[in-house]
Amino acid sequence: MIRTLSVFPKDPSIDSKGKSLLADAKEFLKVKTIEEIRCVRKYYLEGVIESDFEALRAKLLVEEVWQDYAIDANFYPNHPHQIEIAYKPAMMNPEVRSLKETAKALGITLKAADSCWVYYFFGSNIDQAEVQNIITKLVMNPLIEDIRTETPQTLIISGQIGKINTIPIRNMGDKELMALSQNTLFLTLEEMHTIQNYFQKIGRDPYDAELETLAQTWSEHCGHKTFKANLIIDGQEVVPLYRRLKDATKAINHPRVISCFKDNSGVFKINDQYGVCMKVETHNSPSALDPYGGAMTGTGGVLRDIVGTGKGAKVIASTDIFCLGPPDLAEEKVPEGCKHPRFILKGVIRGVADYGNQMGVPTVNGSLHFHEDFRAKPTVIVGAYGLISIDKAQKGEPESGDLVLSVGGKTGRDGVHGATFSSAEMTAETEKVNASAVQIGDPIEEKRAFDAILEMSAQNIIKAITDCGAGGFSSAVGEMGSKTGVSIDLEKAPLKYLSLDPWEIWISESQERMIIALSPENLGKAQAIFSKYNVEGTVIGTFTDDQQLRVRYNGETLCDLPMDFVHGGLAQLSLEGKTEKFKFEEPSASVLQKNNYNEALKTIMGNYNVCSKELIVRKYDHNVQGTAVQMPFAGGNHQSPNNASVLEPLPGMKQGVVIGHGLNPILNRLDPFLGSKWAILEAVANIVAQGADPENIALLDNFIYPKPDSKYLADLSRAIDACVETSKELGMPFISGKDSLSSTYRRGDKVIHIPPVLCVSAVGIIEDIEKTISSPFKKSGNKIVLIGETKPELGGSIYYDSLGYVGTQVPTIDTKLAFQIFKAIHQGIKQGIILSCQDISEGGLISSIAEMSFGELFGTKIVASVEGMKDYEWLFSESPGRFVCEVAEKDMGILKTICDSIPCILVGEINLEQRIVVELNQKSVLELNINDLKQEWQAPMKKVFG
């Protein structure tokens, strides 16, 4: 028997979920007939006796002080406009998992349970089409949810394990091979021939799991085929992309690099005892289908990368960077099969916040970038940083007889084909064909697993560890055992339910799972730790010495492949690229001369790429571990944005870690070489402005590009050239990275390429954590100094965008001068001369000054003589490697000495008048009230999230 319990606030006015949904429906969908929406939480409980049902209601599910409830009935019986949305059967529901565990702890027998939302719509004359529009556009994700119209007969998921199938590939023709590959394997005809030839050679057809194993291992997502390919660019043979990056890092030979390009994350030395781990991942394809789940599981995955580094690390921070279509994009511009950018925006933010906040991991840094060409496929970047003991920063090697231990969550169908799906272009059919690629996250399960793993690491019983990410067991076990061989008994893997085929168990990307190599004598210690933390840890196999990947299910062979074919059978690609430039125009002189700088600045501050993201940032917990030295916002009103995050990884540690990033997709479209250099300098400038030592900085790259045709392959090669050249000139090594080369949408003749993204993350060390500063201005009467060279190059700038142009003149960069500037800024901060600092990026000099004023609502008077450029160029140029600094008048002489060989000019003074005034060449060109300007800056996201 199934009992139901519906729960809702006694005071409907505090139903924040309903109010928020109604606000979105009115603004986004323009509904007119719906006056109120109420969201009721409904629980289904099966196999529970009356007294236990009452105990669950009173002790767990209802807070009677402020909640009302209905038992075995709808909360609003016979209401004509109600819709119940529930997870599909077999989808993982974290709330239900917690409910069942708590019931067990209370001594209550509960066979099964479920939870869902019931939406009630109120109005005098409701249009049912509006109700359906709200459900389909704003509420339900059809990949993981259903509309429930009646109480299910049972909540228990029944079924049995499927059969192991043999795929008759040996006699297939080309059309049959590609039909087999399409929509699941995503392999080329040449790759399918390689597989076919192998099985023809050994005289048998492959099992389904063998094909799936090869597909995920050889996918672009896992195999990085383009980055490892032989290349001919513009007729010239060039070194493969990945090798160029690795060779540059090797050439730099930075003494603080502990681990690079070989583990789940890179490791950079903080001091003689500890290192900082850094890893940044993308979750673009899953987030396009299910923004909440995609971002949530992307966060969970990158956190596992940190824990899976060396022999176990502690996660200390996370980051998130999103590139999306504009939130106010017209509905008719959303491509078929895609979701509206506003729906994606709210989903990915909620996903990152829900996972990180529940995990107890602070989200400390991030940014949002908007462009119409992200409307089909978003870029969702999630990063994580960890603390690792240097003596545990290197993995051990599994030996024959060591145990393969699965730790954490159970395995289900969610996430099947995630690796191969993420390697493919997006089409109008993607949502229908790849529904199972969506994963469901459970942060509490992962938190417990992490706690157990850290204790195992402290007891020195972990030999090697990695996470079950793309490809699931197939990837994690296959990679860990690649040098030895491995034998798996897959029936031992804990399952969420039985209705799975064995190949699905093998490649499922169900979340919260880790694989550990463990010596048999340490199994007892591990099991005691798992029991302590209520974590599932199961031996699913052993490492061998035969270099074979052997998988059985109840004694029946599922996979039997040589490791050298799995990991080395894929032939190195040979690709050709040809440089082609986008054609854009500079605005005419007449357009530029007509512009009013007061209105221009207000427009710039209200641009989605410049405006305040405070309403988003406040959804994250920034200091849950108590490590934050500099928060995302600073100043007396905590509304002036800082450049980067500064952390004290351990209480009392003298050194600090600074985290920041940089990217500019539009510049990459204009010039992939200069755009990439700009991104690197922006990432570095952000952390130097908070006190990072420019001689102790490590970098990480994330390339998110359209499917690499000839043009984009050439662009990618130029971007790599920029990374190599700039990192060498700065002495800052890349120590980790990720490529995602499938951000193209196709539907018939319609093709949408995202603006190419290179996101560069930077981590720096502060030797004395006390020597850090924030961005906002501190004191009236102090001087405002511009350090760095301003150039009249506005191509790709926010100013040009406000005029409806892209431009052609991309900012050029003198890297050696930039490094000298970075060192001068660092010296000024260390000596206490620079009191506040902000680097200049999107929006230019005057927008940076405005943001520094918002923290205390100071006024500023800017007075300068401008030679060799127009006023608008000086005000709005986005030349990189420049800083606005606050300096006390008495210290100007010391600053001049520090900046003796670099551009450094006094441009103004801080005052109490709450106005920003600019005089150039003895002429007033701009004057605005700071409060008014701040409102313009805050308005866009208030409209979206208010």
C-alpha angles and dihedrals in degrees: 000000000000121000123194132210122190119196130194137156116272087226107054091199090075093057092115093174092057094044092049092049092050091050090052092046093052096046101033103032097025093228114183108176101054115086102172139013123199122194115207123192112224127194128198116203121187128195098008125136122231097258092049091047089055091047091053091048095049100037104033121010107039131049099199094194090074107002133079125199147194125213122215091345140080114270089236103029117216093002105165097218110049130125127187118210119194137167114268115258111280094021112129112253110192093196091056092049089054092045093053093047092050092047089053091049089053091052092249122144110225117169097191141341143189138187131202145156126259115202118207119194122203131193142119096255109010120195106220090208088064090052091052091046091054092049096048098039104034111016119029129060103200091201093069106011139062136194105250113214101173140018109274119244090233139357093209111109108224129189143101137252112277128235130274107247131204116220113216095223100144096079099036121123124223095270092051091047093053092044087055091048097046117104097357114037098030092197125146123247090254090053091048089052090052090055093044092050092051094053092043087054095052092042103239141084121251126258114240092251091054092056090047092048092053092044094055095040091049095041120118088242094059104020100044089215096172094048090051097042127115106251139207111188119186089344096309126108111236135185115269114269098243094047091052092056094046092046091052092052090048091050092051089052094190110196093222096059107108100167132005137172095351108076138045089276139008120255125215123187119251097175138330092291107037142038133195118236119212130190131158122189138182128229100180104139098045090045091053089059100034111012095186097045094038094054093040095053091040088059092046091050097051090047088055089052088062095047088046093057119111107327095331136315135200118244111232104169147005135204136198132201122181131190111192144154115272113285090231095051112146111257092236090061093062106104120237113276093020133106126237114267091237091056089048092046094054092042098051093045091051091046095053092043095048094049099041096041093050091045091054091240117136117231099218109167141022148121144213127227125189132200132148092240091066088064094098101041122015126213109232114184122183125182137189135194128198145185118237133178107242091230088061098043095099124067122235122230119252114237132208109282095027115131127250105223124194111205130188129005130031124252124255140156094274113110097024109156092008094136096047094040091053089056094059135082118257120249138172087268096052095094093053099042101041103040093126091058088077114098131203119222130216109190096183090058090050093047091056091047091051092051090052093047093051090054090049089051091050089053090050095234098124112097095178135346137190138162130253097242127138108009095015117220089354093064101033097046094036094053096043091050097039094111097041113024129245139225118207130191097200097189087074093065111108110246134202089217139347103245094097134112114234092245089055091055089051098052102026114128095209107161137248096040129131132182119219130187107220134179110239092239090062097053093096092054091048093050091051090053092048090051091050093055098034091243127148114237118175133178106229100170150327138261115248138191100236099086090234128130102221122178126175134180113207089337095310116119114248100167134008112168134145112250091228090061094045094050102023107027095089111095116232109259123239112212136178129210135187127198115244124169129216112239116233133159136232115234113257123254090249091057092049095046093054095056120112110217095211090056091040092056093047090050091048094049089051094049112117089236094054106027124107115283092190095120088057097041092052089063089070129073107236101181108031091130094042093240101116115116094167119030125208090260129037142175132079092299094036092234104111110096120237121221097234144348123271118201136188097209095198130019109265095013108143095209124072134206121225121201127194144136145202138206140154114183095184092057088050089056091051097043120353092198098051093035090056093048088050090054092051094048091046092053092048095043091053094058096037088056088062095047108276116153107244090213092059106050130122126196137210127197131214115185114194108177139158116265100298107252119164095286098045091044089057090046090050091051091052090049090053089049088055092050092049095046096044097044090051093047092049095039089232114134127213105232103175140006150158137220127209110182106174106083097129127113121207130185115159106302092345114103125174120188117190117232102266112263127210107175111189116196119198131198121189138180127235109201092205114035089203089066098077130108138194131233107247123094112260112197142019113246095032119125128252114222130190113211118189139038121295116207129191093244115123102160109138092009127143089238092060090044089055087058093049096255137111099198130202108244105094115194110267119218136218100198095186091054089046091055091052088051091050090053092049092051090049092050091048091053094044091051093048092243097117107061099180132008141184130177119231117241134126110024096019134239099326095051089052091052090049093052091049088053096053095071095069100008091244121168124231135202113205118196122174144150110233119201130179096014143061122265092250091052092055092045100044109022113129097207105159128233095047130124139195109218135187115219131174112244091241091059098050092099092054091048090051089055092049091048096042096128101034135067108276124158136171107239106168154324138261118242141170098246097099092227132111109221125182126192118182121186090351093304127111108238104163138020125166139158110252093221091052091048091048090054090053088051094050098040103082097059092039086060091052100038105015 
